[in-house]
Amino acid sequence: MFTTAAPPRTRMAALAVRARNVVDSGLCTRTSAVPDWLARLDQLEHLTATRAADRRATLAILEDHVVCDLLVLSYLRHGTPYALWADTLAGFAEDVLGVTTWEQLHTRLDAT
């Protein structure tokens, strides 16, 4: 087995890449092309309105295909699949980048 210098991707990073590929390849070019789009759009709006900690906990327990659909909708509506982490830089660092930071850095990242 070959070793690589890059750390392994997190689950959310892999799903975000999948969502970008779905949209960029032309498989899904509009909101209504997402399976069960009305329910997913309602979920996305609900998640966007919740606190960051609750949103991250919900994303962690959802199945991969549901998260991918939400990230596709986020990409189509906001131009980025990472819009769900717009208000929590520490959450983005942990969930997507896989960087674990200490508590004080969390507070400072979230304050910016």
N, C-alpha and C positions, 0 to 999 in steps of 0.2 A: 504494500500500500504506500502511496506517495503522500508525503506531508505537504501542507500548504502553509504559506505565511498568513493568509487571510483567515480570520475567525469564521466559524460556521454562521450562516444566516439565521436570524430568528424567524419564528413562525410568521410574524406580522410582516417582516421584510419580504419573505418569499411570497406571501399573499398579495402584497402591494405590487411586486414585480409582475405577478400573474395578472392582476387587474390592469396594470398599464399595458401589458401585452395584448389583453383582450380588446382594449379600446384602440390602441395604436395599430393593431393588425386589421381593424375594420370589422371584427366580429360583432361588436356592439358599438354602434355609433349614436344611439339615442337612448334616452331613459326607458322608453317603453320596450326596448329590446332585452332588458334584464328580466330573467325569469321571476315571476311573481312580483313585478315591479311596484305595484301599489303598496303592498305590504312592506317591501324593502325600503321604499321611499319614506313610509311612515316610521319605520325603525330608524332610518338615518336621521330624520328630523328629531325624533325622540332622543337618540343618543347625543346629537349635537347640543341639545338643550340641557342635558344632565351634567352633573359635576364630573370633573375629569377622573376622579378616583372610581366613581361608579361606572363611568363609560369604559375605563380600562378593564375593570372587573368583568363587565358584561362581554366585552370583546374577547376576553380570555376564555370564557366558557362557551361561546358560540361555535358552531361547527365551521369548518374551513370554507365550505361553499357559500354559507351565509355571509361570512366576513368578506369573502372575495366579491360577492354581489354588492355589499355595502361600499367597498372600496372602489368598485367600478362606478357606482352611482356618485360617489364623492369625486372621482376623477372627471366624470362627465359634467357635474354641476359646479365644481369649484376649481377645476383645472389641475387638481392634485389628489392622489389617493390618501395623502397624509393630513387632510383637513380635520380629521377627528382628533389630531394631536396638536392643533394650532394653539391651544391655550395651556399646554403642559409640555414644556421642553424636557423636563426630567422624565416624563412618561414616554416621550418620543425616544429619548436616549436609551431607556430600558427596553421598551417594547419593540422598537424597530432596529436600533443600532446594536442592542445587546450589551450596552455599557452599564455597569452597575456603579452607582455613585453613592456617596454617603449623605446623610440627612441634611447637613448644612448646604451642600451643593444643590440638593433637590429644592430647597427653599429659595435659594438664589436664582436657580434656573427658572422656576415657576414665577418668580417675581418680575423677570424681564419681559 
